Amino acid sequence: MKTFILMMKAGLVFGLLILASCKKTSNDNDGDNKTNDSGGSGGGDNNTPGCTATKADAESIAIFPADNAWNKDISGSAIDPYNTQIIDALKGYSIKADFGSGIWEGSPIGIPYVVVCGNQTKYSVTFRGDGDDDNYGDQSDKGPYAIPLNAPIEGNGAGDAHVISVDKDNRILYELYNANVNGNHWEASSGAIFDLKTNTLRTDTWTSADGAGLPIFPGLVRYEEIVKGEIDHPIRFTLEKPNVKPAYISPARHKVNSTGGQYSLPFGARIRLKSSFNISSYSATNQVILKAMKKYGLILADIGSNLFITGAPDDRWNNDDLRKLGNVKGSDFEVVKFN
């Protein structure tokens, strides 16, 4: 599932900041809206009077309990016995920030999200397949979903078309994949609802809005975290199918038809930046990101371009500065023990 690959020509990858990993072809359906503006800063819709939610509000709530895997410091965790072999396959790749400011191919760069109040109107979701992907409604939470009908859609509806809403008051996370608005409701290929107050995992073998059955929002690099001065969670990243074992480990719940062998990573696996990696020459912004890579690592969440890390679009990102993260190579990481 969700093996959405856009292979970039080497010259473009080197010369341009951001390309969308997991890219698909846009599907225009009569009467459907898959072009919601992805540049919003948060908030609800006309059915939520008095709501003043902002993206900053999402940084003031606990994202899962303190003992949750998403909050675990893995800087001192054991190294996997197959670390050398796994990293050998990744050593030639560079970190790529799959987020930034401005517009790329007609849409903001990254996976957007909206923050809503507890009185946000909930809408039904019709799960369906389309020309982009299949129907995974049998592995989706039925809803309804507290996602405004004007919520930003990743890629303005092209590509994976993720939609994310964070209810700051009830601490509930709502996520859709391959989504569009149709009249007074949402349509999507899959969807998941996460109670951020608990450690409850999805049903075993179920996907989510992400290939690994993980939530997306907790793994995003968000500019509000830069303002806060700390990223306190693992960062979502992708690998191509030959580098992903057709398996998963907790907290992931789902696998895909990938082709990686013994010396590859399953969904849910983490790699961390070596403690010896010198970050002193990087900007303050990039140091926040690199420190998180050392303390919380990267968590493998889906099929995509190798070592692409995922974040949310924001006009405050400096794309030229983010590009410097490309100096970090696969050889600068080590695999946290899972074998």
Secondary structure, 3 states (H helix, E strand, C coil): CCCCCCCCCHHHHHHCCCCCCCCCCCCCCCCEECCCCCCCCCCCCCCCCCCCCCHHHHHHCCCCCCCCHHHCCCCCCCECCCHHHHHHHHCCCECEEECCCCEECCEECCCCCEEECCCCCCECEEECCCCCCCCCHHHCCCCCECCCCCCCCHHHHCCCCCEEEEECCCCEEEEEECCEEECCEEEECEEEEEECCCCCCCCCCCCCCCCCCCCCHHHCECHHHHHHCCCCCCEEEEECHHHEEEEECCCCCCCCCCCCCCCCEEECCEEEECCCCCCCCCCHHHHHHHHHHHHCCEEEEEECCCCEEEECCCCCCCHHHHHHHHHCEHHHEEEECCC
